[in-house]
Amino acid sequence: MMRKLFLCCFAIAFLCSCAQEVQKEKIPFTFTPERKLMSIPVTIQGVAGNFLFDTGAHIIELDTTFAERIAPYDSILDQFSTYNKGAFDGFSKFSINVYKGLLKVGIGNHCFEQKYFCVGDYCKGLILPEFDGLFGLEGFIDSPYVWELNFEKNYINITAADSFHLDGDFLTLPLKWDKGKTFTTLPITIRIKQGVEVKSEKDFLIDTGSITDVLFIHDTEESQKLDTQKDSAYWLPERHFWDAEMTVCNRVKLDAARVYVYDMSYTGAFKGILGLNFLKRFNVCFDLKNNQLYLKPIKTFERITQGKKPWGKFSSSQKNGKDIIDRICDYKENPAIKAGFQVGDEIISINGKLNSEYSEEDWEKLSGEEIWNYVVKRDGKLLNLTLHRNLDKQIED
């Protein structure tokens, strides 16, 4: 009798310890208050940090201020290369140094060694003051693990691939890697409210660092077909979008989704992006051993937004030290068209001040004003143009 009681107690204690061990493997993530980006706790060389979980990033990317906390780097062999970052996202370019060596990386109860890592001014260049760096999956290629992103309860679970099981109905897609970025081939059908249907089956960048649903790069076949209805799009800086229905793999229907087109030319490896507002409709599993992506549809979904923004007007860029309008959003009610702006206009001042004279506080105050009085130069002549910004027409983005 005592032996049976002992065995029973032992079994209960063993099961409880296993349950506690499983619970410990659930690494919580949060969304930052303003930009709603995924934040995870990571230790580098034993130093705790707060990292952006970004599957669109290269390996481990450390902000220079955090890198100083772990310097000198152990086991560094050499500086491998240098490149510039920030061009695609519209942020200012800044230099990144890539190092070849070994970093000890801890996440939850798991410890890994990274052979390469980057150091750069991410906080300043990408405007990420809340993060110590970026955490991608490229450094874990061919590892024996599955990384599960559970968006129902907001945790990451790292499981040995040989013991991983995903219950219920899920989609299985190929997982690909190119220059440190994570891709999948996704069959998708998109129908916007204006009646246009777009079918696509291309490689999409899986990017947890972007809040988009589905985005196509400018001048792709898909973006050209969507742009037959560009007058009805919501136009925002560097991108525009439509409300849409999406069907994934001819099986899963996503209502109240958005399809974006990126307005600027881009010559990179990818022509489309799957962002957080797409991924959050699933529990997402990256099988790094078998190079498979699993998407299990979930019932709960809350759209990530980064605040309300005025939609429509124009975009400008710096050319030879001048602020030049390079695109005017082409829809019927665009206030910039009504005000008389033209592509090629050089912006001299806004409300009596040069762009360079505005501080961040000035821009924040200006953003709440309905009327902006511009001075622009066109064909050598100065013109006064008044932009009525229609602040009552704002869109959550």
VOSE-142005 format. One record per atom (N, C-alpha, C): x, y, z; residue in three letters. Coordinates in steps of 0.2 Angstrom, whole numbers, plus 2048, in hexadecimal, padded with zeros to 3 digits. Example, Ala and Ser with C-alpha at 12.3 -4.5 7.8 and 13.67 -1.06 7.14 Angstrom:
8427E4827ALA
83E7EA827ALA
8427F0827ALA
8407F5823SER
8447FB824SER
840800827SER
END
This chain:
8047FA800MET
800800800MET
804806800MET
809806804MET
80E80C805MET
81280D7FEMET
8138077FBARG
8178087F5ARG
81380B7EFARG
80C8097EFLYS
80880C7EALYS
8078137EBLYS
8068157F2LEU
80581C7F3LEU
80C8207F1LEU
81181D7F3PHE
8188217F1PHE
8188227E9PHE
81781C7E6LEU
81781D7DELEU
8128227DCLEU
80C8227DFCYS
8078277DDCYS
80982E7DECYS
80C82F7E4CYS
80F8367E5CYS
8148387E1CYS
8198337DFPHE
81E8347DBPHE
81C8367D4PHE
8178327D2ALA
8148347CBALA
81183B7CBALA
80D83D7D0ILE
80A8437D0ILE
80F8497D0ILE
8148487D4ALA
81A84D7D5ALA
81D84D7CEALA
81E8487CBPHE
8228487C4PHE
81E84B7BFPHE
81784A7BFLEU
81384D7BALEU
8128557BBLEU
8128577C2CYS
81285E7C4CYS
8188617C1CYS
81E85E7C2SER
8248617C0SER
8258627B9SER
82285D7B5CYS
82285E7AECYS
81E8637ACCYS
8188647AFALA
8138697ADALA
8168707AFALA
81A8717B4GLN
81E8777B6GLN
8238787B1GLN
8268737AFGLU
82C8747AAGLU
8298767A3GLU
8238737A1VAL
82087679BVAL
81E87D79CVAL
81B87F7A2GLN
8198867A3GLN
81F88A7A2GLN
8258887A5LYS
82B88D7A4LYS
82D88E79DLYS
82B889799GLU
82D88A792GLU
82988F78EGLU
823892791LYS
81F89678ELYS
82289D78FLYS
8258A078AILE
8298A778BILE
8248AC789ILE
8228B078EPRO
81D8B578CPRO
8208BB788PRO
81C8BD783PHE
81E8C3780PHE
8188C9781PHE
81A8CF780THR
8158D4780THR
8168D977ATHR
8118DD779PHE
8118E2774PHE
8128E9777PHE
8178EC774THR
8198F3777THR
8138F8776THR
8138FD77BPRO
80D90177BPRO
80B905775PRO
810908772GLU
80F90C76CGLU
80F909766GLU
815906764ARG
81590375DARG
8138FC75DARG
8118F9762LYS
80E8F2763LYS
8128ED760LYS
8198ED761LEU
81D8E875FLEU
81F8E3764LEU
8208DD762MET
8218D7766MET
8288D876AMET
8278D7771SER
82D8D8775SER
82E8D2779SER
8348CF779ILE
8358C977DILE
83C8CA781ILE
83C8C6787PRO
8428C778BPRO
8478C2789PRO
84D8C5788VAL
8538C1785VAL
8598C3789VAL
85D8BE78BTHR
8648BF78ETHR
8698BE789THR
86E8C2788ILE
8748C2784ILE
87A8C2789ILE
87E8BD788GLN
8848BC78DGLN
8828BD794GLN
87C8BB796GLY
87A8BC79DGLY
8778C279EGLY
8778C779AVAL
8748CE79BVAL
86D8CE798VAL
8688D079DALA
8618D079BALA
85F8D6796ALA
85B8D4791GLY
8598DA78DGLY
8528D978AGLY
84F8DE787ASN
8488DE785ASN
8498DF77DASN
8478D9779PHE
8488D9772PHE
8428D976EPHE
8428DC768LEU
83D8DC763LEU
83D8D5760LEU
8388D1760PHE
8388CA75DPHE
8368CC756PHE
83B8CB751ASP
83A8CE74AASP
83D8C8745ASP
8388C4743THR
83A8BF73ETHR
83C8C2737THR
83C8C9736GLY
83E8CC730GLY
8458CE731GLY
8488CD737ALA
84F8D0739ALA
8548CA737ALA
85A8CD737HIS
8608C8737HIS
8628C673EHIS
8648C073FILE
8668BD745ILE
8658C174BILE
86A8C2750ILE
8698C6756ILE
86C8CD754ILE
8688D2755GLU
86A8D9753GLU
86A8DD75AGLU
8708DF75CLEU
8708E3762LEU
8718EA761LEU
86D8EE765ASP
86F8F5765ASP
8758F7768ASP
8798FC766THR
87F8FD768THR
8808FE770THR
87A901773THR
87B90377ATHR
87A8FC77ETHR
8768F777BPHE
8768F177FPHE
87D8ED77DPHE
87F8ED777ALA
8868EA776ALA
88B8EC77BALA
88B8F277DGLU
8908F5781GLU
8908F1788GLU
88A8EF78AARG
8898EC790ARG
88C8E5790ARG
88C8E278AILE
88F8DB78AILE
8968DB787ILE
8998E1786ALA
8A08E1783ALA
8A58E0789ALA
8AB8DD788PRO
8AD8DB781PRO
8A98D477FPRO
8A88D3779TYR
8A58CD777TYR
8A98C7777TYR
8A78C277AASP
8AA8BC77BASP
8AB8B8774ASP
8B18B5773SER
8B28B076DSER
8B18B4767SER
8B28BA766ILE
8B18BE760ILE
8B78BC75BILE
8B58BA755LEU
8BB8B9750LEU
8BD8BF74CLEU
8B88C2749ASP
8B98C8745ASP
8B28CB744ASP
8B38D2741GLN
8AD8D573EGLN
8AC8D3737GLN
8A68D0736PHE
8A58CC730PHE
8A38D172APHE
89F8D672BSER
89D8DA726SER
8998E0729SER
8988E5725THR
8948EB726THR
88F8EC721THR
8898EE723TYR
8848F071ETYR
87F8F6721TYR
87B8F971DASN
8778FE71FASN
8708FB720ASN
86C8FE725LYS
8658FC726LYS
861902726LYS
85A901725GLY
855906725GLY
85290871FGLY
855907719ALA
852909713ALA
84B907712ALA
849901713PHE
8428FF711PHE
83D902715PHE
83F90371CASP
83A905721ASP
83990C721ASP
83D91071DGLY
83C91771CGLY
84091B722GLY
843917726PHE
84791A72BPHE
84E91C729PHE
85292072CSER
85892272ASER
85D91C72ASER
86291C725LYS
866916725LYS
86B91772BLYS
86E91172DPHE
873911732PHE
87790B731PHE
87D90B733SER
882906732SER
881900737SER
8828FA734ILE
8818F4739ILE
8888F0738ILE
88B8EE73DASN
8918EA73DASN
88F8E273FASN
8918DE73BVAL
88F8D773CVAL
8968D373EVAL
8958D0744TYR
89B8CD747TYR
89A8C5747TYR
8A08C2746LYS
8A08BB746LYS
8A38B874DLYS
89F8B5750GLY
8A28B2757GLY
89C8AE75AGLY
89C8AE761LEU
8978AA764LEU
8948AF76ALEU
88E8AF76ALEU
88A8B276FLEU
8858AD772LEU
8858AD779LYS
8818A977DLYS
87A8AC77ELYS
8758A977BVAL
86E8AC77BVAL
8698A877FVAL
8668AB783GLY
8618A8787GLY
85A8AB786GLY
8558A6785ILE
84E8A8785ILE
84A8A2789ILE
8478A478EGLY
8448A0792GLY
84989B795GLY
848895795ASN
84D890798ASN
85288D793ASN
85189078DHIS
85588E787HIS
85C892786HIS
86188F785CYS
867893784CYS
86A89177DCYS
86C896779PHE
86E894772PHE
875898771PHE
87989676CGLU
87F89A76AGLU
87E89C763GLU
87F8A3762GLN
87E8A675CGLN
8858A7759GLN
8868A5753LYS
88D8A6750LYS
88E8AD74CLYS
8898B074BTYR
8898B7748TYR
8848BC74CTYR
8868C274CPHE
8818C774FPHE
8838CE74CPHE
87E8D274DCYS
87F8D974ACYS
87F8DE750CYS
8828E474FVAL
8828E9753VAL
8818F074FVAL
87C8F4752GLY
87B8FA74EGLY
8768FE752GLY
875905750ASP
871909753ASP
869908752ASP
867903754TYR
860901753TYR
85B905756TYR
85C90775DCYS
85890B760CYS
85791275DCYS
85C91575ALYS
85B91B757LYS
85991B750LYS
85C91674CGLY
85B916745GLY
854913743GLY
85290E747LEU
84B90B746LEU
84690E74BLEU
84891374FILE
843916754ILE
840910759ILE
84590D75CLEU
843907760LEU
846908767LEU
84490E76BPRO
84790F771PRO
84590A777PRO
840906776GLU
83E90177BGLU
8418FB77AGLU
8468FA775PHE
8498F3774PHE
8518F4775PHE
8538EE777ASP
85B8ED777ASP
85D8EA770ASP
8598E876CGLY
85B8E5766GLY
8558E1762GLY
8578DE75DLEU
8528DA759LEU
8548D275ALEU
84F8CE75APHE
8508C775BPHE
84D8C3755PHE
8518C0751GLY
84E8BD74BGLY
84F8B574CGLY
84D8B1747LEU
84E8AA747LEU
8538A7743LEU
8568AB73FGLU
85B8A973AGLU
8608A573DGLU
8638A7743GLY
8688A4746GLY
86689D748GLY
86089B748PHE
85E89474BPHE
85C88F745PHE
85E89173FILE
85C88D739ILE
85F88673AILE
85C881739ASP
85E87A739ASP
85E878741ASP
85C87B745SER
85C87974CSER
85687474DSER
856870753PRO
85186B754PRO
84B86D757PRO
849874756TYR
84487675ATYR
83E879756TYR
838879759VAL
83287D756VAL
83188375BVAL
831889758TRP
82F88F75CTRP
82889175ATRP
824890760GLU
81C89275FGLU
81B899762GLU
81789D75ELEU
8158A3760LEU
80E8A2761LEU
80C8A2767ASN
8058A1769ASN
8028A876AASN
7FD8AA766PHE
7FA8B1766PHE
7F48B176APHE
7F28AB76CGLU
7EC8AB770GLU
7ED8AD777GLU
7F38AB77ALYS
7F68AC781LYS
7FC8B0781LYS
7FF8B277BASN
8058B677BASN
80B8B377EASN
80D8AD77BTYR
8138AA77ETYR
8178A7778TYR
81D8A6779ILE
8218A2774ILE
82389B778ILE
822896774ASN
82488F777ASN
82988C772ASN
82F88A775ILE
834887771ILE
834880773ILE
83387B76ETHR
83287476FTHR
83787076ATHR
83986B76DALA
83D866768ALA
839864763ALA
83B86475CALA
837863757ALA
83485C757ALA
839857759ASP
837850759ASP
83184E75EASP
830853763SER
82A852768SER
824857767SER
82585B761PHE
820860760PHE
81985D75DPHE
81485F760HIS
80D85D75DHIS
80986375DHIS
805864757LEU
80186A757LEU
7FA867755LEU
7F586775AASP
7EF86575AASP
7EA869756ASP
7E5866753GLY
7E086A74FGLY
7E286B748GLY
7DE86F744ASP
7DF87173DASP
7E487673DASP
7E9875738PHE
7EE87A737PHE
7F187A730PHE
7F487F72ELEU
7F7880727LEU
7FE87E728LEU
80187B723THR
808879723THR
80B87C71CTHR
81088071DLEU
813884718LEU
81B883718LEU
81E884713PRO
825884713PRO
82888A716PRO
82E88971ALEU
83288E71DLEU
83888F71ALEU
83A895718LYS
840896714LYS
84489C717LYS
84A89C715TRP
84F8A1718TRP
8538A4712TRP
8538AB712ASP
8578AE70DASP
85A8B4710ASP
8618B4711LYS
8658BA714LYS
8628BC71ALYS
8618B771FGLY
85F8B8726GLY
8588BA727GLY
8548B9721LYS
84D8BB722LYS
8488B4721LYS
8428B5724THR
83E8AF724THR
8388AF71FTHR
8378AA71BPHE
8328AB715PHE
82E8A4716PHE
8288A5712THR
82489F711THR
8208A170ATHR
81F89B707THR
81A89C701THR
81389B703THR
80F8A0702LEU
8088A0704LEU
8038A16FELEU
7FF89C6FDPRO
7F989D6F9PRO
7F48A16FCPRO
7F28A76F9ILE
7ED8AC6FCILE
7E98AF6F7ILE
7E38B06F8THR
7DE8B36F4THR
7DB8B96F8THR
7DB8BF6F5ILE
7D98C56F8ILE
7D48C86F4ILE
7CF8CA6F7ARG
7C98CE6F4ARG
7C88D46F8ARG
7C98DA6F4ILE
7C78E06F8ILE
7C08E26F6ILE
7BD8E76FALYS
7B68E96FALYS
7B48EB6F3LYS
7B98EE6EFGLN
7B78F16E9GLN
7B78EB6E3GLN
7B78E56E5GLY
7B68DF6E1GLY
7BC8DC6DDGLY
7C28DF6DEVAL
7C88DC6DBVAL
7CA8D66DFVAL
7CC8D16DCGLU
7CF8CB6DFGLU
7D68CA6DDGLU
7DA8C86E1VAL
7E18C76E0VAL
7E38C16E3VAL
7E68BC6DFLYS
7E98B66E1LYS
7F08B66E1LYS
7F48B46E6SER
7FB8B46E6SER
7FD8AD6E9SER
8038AB6E7GLU
8078A66EAGLU
80E8A76E9GLU
8118AC6EDLYS
8188AE6EDLYS
81B8AD6F4LYS
8218AE6F4ASP
8258AE6FAASP
8248B46FEASP
8218B4704PHE
8208B9709PHE
8258BA70EPHE
8278BF710LEU
82C8C0716LEU
8278C071CLEU
8298BC721ILE
8258BB727ILE
8288C072CILE
8258C572DASP
8288CB731ASP
8248CD737ASP
8268CA73DTHR
8228CC743THR
8248D3745THR
8298D7741GLY
82B8DE743GLY
8268E373FGLY
8228E073BSER
81D8E4737SER
8168E373ASER
8128E873AILE
80B8E773CILE
8068E6737ILE
8088E6730THR
8048E572BTHR
8008DE72BTHR
7FB8DE727ASP
7F88D7726ASP
7FC8D4720ASP
7FA8D571AVAL
7FE8D3714VAL
8008D9710VAL
8068DA70ELEU
8098DF70ALEU
80C8DD704LEU
80B8E06FEPHE
80E8DF6F8PHE
8138E56F6PHE
8198E46F4ILE
81D8E96F2ILE
81B8EC6EBILE
81C8F36EBHIS
81A8F66E5HIS
81D8F36DEHIS
8188F36D9ASP
81A8F16D3ASP
81A8E96D2ASP
8178E56D7THR
8168DE6D6THR
80F8DD6D2THR
80E8D86D0GLU
8088D66CCGLU
8028D76D0GLU
8038D56D7GLU
7FD8D66DBGLU
7FB8DD6DDGLU
8018E16DESER
8008E86E0SER
7FD8EC6DASER
7FF8EA6D4GLN
7FC8EE6CEGLN
7F58EC6CDGLN
7F38E66CELYS
7EC8E56CELYS
7E78E86D3LYS
7EA8E86D9LEU
7E78EC6DELEU
7E68F36DDLEU
7EB8F66DAASP
7EC8FD6D9ASP
7E78FF6D3ASP
7E38FB6D0THR
7DE8FD6CBTHR
7D89006CFTHR
7D88FF6D6GLN
7D49026DBGLN
7D79076E0GLN
7DC90A6DDLYS
7E090E6E2LYS
7DC9146E5LYS
7D79176E1ASP
7D491C6E3ASP
7D091B6EAASP
7CF9146EBSER
7CB9136F1SER
7CF9106F7SER
7D69116F6ALA
7DA90E6FBALA
7DB913701ALA
7DD911707TYR
7DF91670CTYR
7E791770BTYR
7E991D70ATRP
7F091F709TRP
7F392170FTRP
7F991E711LEU
7FD920716LEU
804921714LEU
808924718PRO
80F925716PRO
81291F713PRO
81491E70DGLU
81891970AGLU
814913709GLU
80E91370AARG
80A90D709ARG
80290F708ARG
7FE90A705HIS
7F790B705HIS
7F4904706HIS
7ED904708PHE
7EA8FD709PHE
7E38FE708PHE
7E08F8707TRP
7D98F7707TRP
7D78F270CTRP
7D08F270EASP
7CD8ED712ASP
7CC8E770EASP
7CD8E1710ALA
7CC8DB70CALA
7CA8D5710ALA
7C88D070CGLU
7C78C970EGLU
7CD8C570BGLU
7D08C170FMET
7D58BD70DMET
7D48B570EMET
7D58B1709THR
7D58AA70ATHR
7DC8A770ATHR
7DE8A370FVAL
7E58A170FVAL
7E589970DVAL
7E9897709CYS
7E9890707CYS
7E288D705CYS
7DE891702ASN
7D788F700ASN
7D388C706ASN
7D588D70DARG
7D288A712ARG
7D088F718ARG
7D4894719VAL
7D389871FVAL
7D189F71CVAL
7CB8A271ELYS
7C98A871CLYS
7CA8AD722LYS
7CD8B3720LEU
7CE8B8725LEU
7CA8BE723LEU
7C68C0727ASP
7C28C6726ASP
7C58CC729ASP
7C38D2727ALA
7C58D9729ALA
7CD8D9729ALA
7D08D7724ALA
7D78D7723ALA
7D98DD71FALA
7DF8DE71EARG
7E18E471AARG
7E78E2715ARG
7E78E470FVAL
7EC8E270AVAL
7EF8E9709VAL
7F68E9709TYR
7FA8EF709TYR
7FE8EF702TYR
7FF8F56FFVAL
8048F66FAVAL
8098FB6FCVAL
8108F96FCTYR
8158FD6FETYR
8179026F8TYR
8179086F9ASP
81790D6F3ASP
81E90E6F0ASP
82390D6F4MET
82A90F6F2MET
82D9096EEMET
83190A6E9SER
8359056E6SER
8399016EBSER
83A8FA6EATYR
83E8F66EETYR
8418F06EATYR
8478EF6EBTHR
84A8EA6E7THR
84D8E46EBTHR
84A8E36F1GLY
84C8DE6F5GLY
84A8D76F3GLY
84B8D26F7ALA
84A8CB6F5ALA
8428C96F6ALA
83E8CD6FAPHE
8378CB6FBPHE
8338D06F7PHE
82D8CE6F5LYS
8288D26F2LYS
8218D26F6LYS
8218CF6FCGLY
81B8CF700GLY
81D8CE707GLY
8198D070CILE
81A8D0713ILE
8148CD716ILE
8158C971BLEU
8108C6720LEU
8128C9727LEU
80E8CE729GLY
80F8D272FGLY
80B8CF735GLY
80C8D373BLEU
8098D0741LEU
8018D0740LEU
7FE8D473DASN
7F68D473CASN
7F48CE738ASN
7F88CB734PHE
7F78C5731PHE
7F88BF736PHE
7FE8BF739LEU
8018BA73DLEU
7FD8B9743LEU
7FA8BE746LYS
7F68BE74CLYS
7EF8BA74CLYS
7EE8B8746ARG
7E88B4744ARG
7E98AD745ARG
7EF8AB747PHE
7F18A4747PHE
7F68A374DPHE
7F689D750ASN
7FC89B754ASN
80189974EASN
80789C74FVAL
80C89B74AVAL
81289774CVAL
814892749CYS
81988D74BCYS
81F88D745CYS
82588E747PHE
82B88E743PHE
82E887744PHE
82E882740ASP
83187C741ASP
83887D73DASP
83D87E741LEU
84488073FLEU
84887A73DLEU
84587473FLYS
84986E73DLYS
84686B736LYS
84086C735ASN
83D86972FASN
83B86F72AASN
83D87572CASN
83B87A727ASN
83487B725ASN
83087B72AGLN
82987B729GLN
82688172DGLN
82188472BLEU
81D88972ELEU
81688772FLEU
813887736TYR
80D884737TYR
80888A739TYR
80388B737LEU
7FE890738LEU
7F788D73BLEU
7F688E741LYS
7F088B744LYS
7EB891745LYS
7E5891742PRO
7E1897742PRO
7DE89774APRO
7DD89D74CILE
7DA89E753ILE
7D48A3752ILE
7D08A3757LYS
7CA8A7757LYS
7CB8AE759LYS
7CF8AF75ETHR
7D08B6760THR
7D58BA75CTHR
7D38C075APHE
7D78C4756PHE
7D68CC758PHE
7DB8CF75AGLU
7DA8D675BGLU
7E08DA757GLU
7DD8DE753ARG
7E28E274EARG
7E78E6752ARG
7ED8E6750ILE
7F28EB753ILE
7F28F174FILE
7F18F7752THR
7F18FD74FTHR
7F7902753THR
7F990674FGLN
7FE90B752GLN
7FB912752GLN
7F5913753GLY
7F2919753GLY
7EF91B74DGLY
7EB92174DLYS
7E8923747LYS
7EC928744LYS
7EC92873DLYS
7F092C739LYS
7EC92F733LYS
7ED935731PRO
7EA93872BPRO
7EB934725PRO
7E7933721TRP
7E892F71BTRP
7E8933715TRP
7ED932710GLY
7ED93570AGLY
7F093C70AGLY
7F493D706LYS
7F7944704LYS
7FD9426FFLYS
803942702PHE
8099416FDPHE
80F93F701PHE
81493C6FESER
81A93A701SER
82093E6FESER
825940702SER
82B943700SER
831940702SER
8379426FFSER
83D93F701SER
843944700SER
848943703GLN
84E947702GLN
8529466FCGLN
85394B6F8LYS
85794A6F2LYS
85C9506F2LYS
86294F6F2ASN
8679546F2ASN
8669596F7ASN
8649576FDGLY
86395C703GLY
85C95F702GLY
85895E6FDLYS
8519616FCLYS
84C95C6FELYS
84695E701ASP
84095A702ASP
83B95B6FCASP
83B9556F8ILE
8389556F2ILE
8329506F2ILE
82C9536F0ILE
82694E6F0ILE
8279496EAILE
8279436ECASP
82893E6E7ASP
82293A6E5ASP
81D93B6E9ARG
8169376E7ARG
81093B6EAARG
80B93B6E6ILE
80593E6E9ILE
8009386E9ILE
7FD9376EECYS
7F89316EECYS
7F29336EACYS
7F192E6E5ASP
7EC92F6E0ASP
7E592C6E1ASP
7E29306E6TYR
7DB92E6E6TYR
7D79356E6TYR
7D09346E5LYS
7CC93A6E3LYS
7CC9406E8LYS
7CC93E6EFGLU
7CB9436F4GLU
7D19456F7GLU
7D79436F4ASN
7DD9456F7ASN
7DE94D6F8ASN
7DF94F6FFPRO
7DF956700PRO
7E69596FDPRO
7EB9556FBALA
7F19586F8ALA
7EF95A6F1ALA
7EB9566EEILE
7E99576E7ILE
7E595E6E6ILE
7E195E6EBLYS
7DC9646EBLYS
7E096A6EDLYS
7E696A6F1ALA
7EA96F6F2ALA
7EF9726EDALA
7F096D6E8GLY
7F496F6E2GLY
7FB96D6E2GLY
7FD9686E7PHE
8039656E7PHE
8059616E0PHE
80B9616DFGLN
80D95D6D9GLN
8149596DBGLN
8149536D7VAL
81B9506D8VAL
8209546D6VAL
8269546DAGLY
82C9586D8GLY
82C95F6DCGLY
8269616DFASP
8269676E3ASP
82C9666E9ASP
83096B6EAGLU
83496B6EFGLU
83196F6F5GLU
83096B6FBILE
82D96E701ILE
832973704ILE
831979705ILE
83597E708ILE
83397F70FILE
82D980711SER
82B981718SER
82497F719SER
82297D71FILE
81B97C721ILE
81A980727ILE
814984726ASN
81298972BASN
81798D72EASN
81B98F729GLY
82099572AGLY
82799272CGLY
82898B72DLYS
82E989730LYS
83198472BLYS
83898372ALEU
83B97E726LEU
83A97772ALEU
83B972726ASN
83A96B729ASN
84096A72EASN
84696D72DSER
84B96C731SER
84B970738SER
846975738GLU
84597973EGLU
840975743GLU
83D970741TYR
83796D745TYR
83B96874ATYR
839968750SER
83B963755SER
83695E755SER
837958759GLU
832953759GLU
82B95675CGLU
82C95A761GLU
82695D765GLU
822961760GLU
82696575BASP
823969756ASP
81F965751ASP
82295F74FTRP
81E95B74BTRP
81895874ETRP
818956754GLU
813953758GLU
80D959758GLU
80F95F75ALYS
80A96475ALYS
807965753LYS
80B96574ELEU
809967747LEU
804961745LEU
80595B747SER
801955745SER
7FA956747SER
7F895A74CGLY
7F195B74EGLY
7EE96174AGLY
7F2965746GLU
7EF96A743GLU
7EB96973CGLU
7E696B73BGLU
7E296A735GLU
7E596D72EGLU
7E797372FILE
7EA977729ILE
7F1977729ILE
7F5975724TRP
7FC976723TRP
7FD97B71DTRP
80198071EASN
802985719ASN
809984717ASN
80A982710TYR
81098070DTYR
813986709TYR
819986709VAL
81D98A703VAL
8219846FFVAL
8209846F9VAL
82397F6F5VAL
8279836EFVAL
82C9806ECLYS
82F9826E6LYS
82E97E6E1LYS
82B9816DBARG
82A97D6D5ARG
82C9816CFARG
83097E6CBASP
8339826C5ASP
8369886C7ASP
83A9886CDGLY
83D98E6CFGLY
8399946D2GLY
8339926D3LYS
82E9976D6LYS
82B9956DDLYS
82A9996E1LEU
8279986E8LEU
8209986E7LEU
81C9936EALEU
8159936EALEU
8139926F1LEU
80D9956F3ASN
80A9946F9ASN
80498F6F8ASN
8049896FCLEU
7FF9846FBLEU
7FC982702LEU
7F6982703THR
7F2980709THR
7EF979709THR
7F297570ELEU
7EF96E70ELEU
7EA96E714LEU
7E496C712HIS
7DF96A717HIS
7DF963718HIS
7E196171EARG
7E395A720ARG
7DE955721ARG
7D8958722ASN
7D2953723ASN
7D394F729ASN
7D495172FLEU
7D694D735LEU
7D0949737LEU
7CA94A734ASP
7C4946736ASP
7C5940732ASP
7C993F72DLYS
7CA939729LYS
7D093672BLYS
7D0932730GLN
7D692F733GLN
7D5927733GLN
7DA924732ILE
7DA91D732ILE
7DE91A737ILE
7DC91473BGLU
7E1911740GLU
7E690D73CGLU
7EC90D73DASP
7F190973AASP
7F690773FASP
END
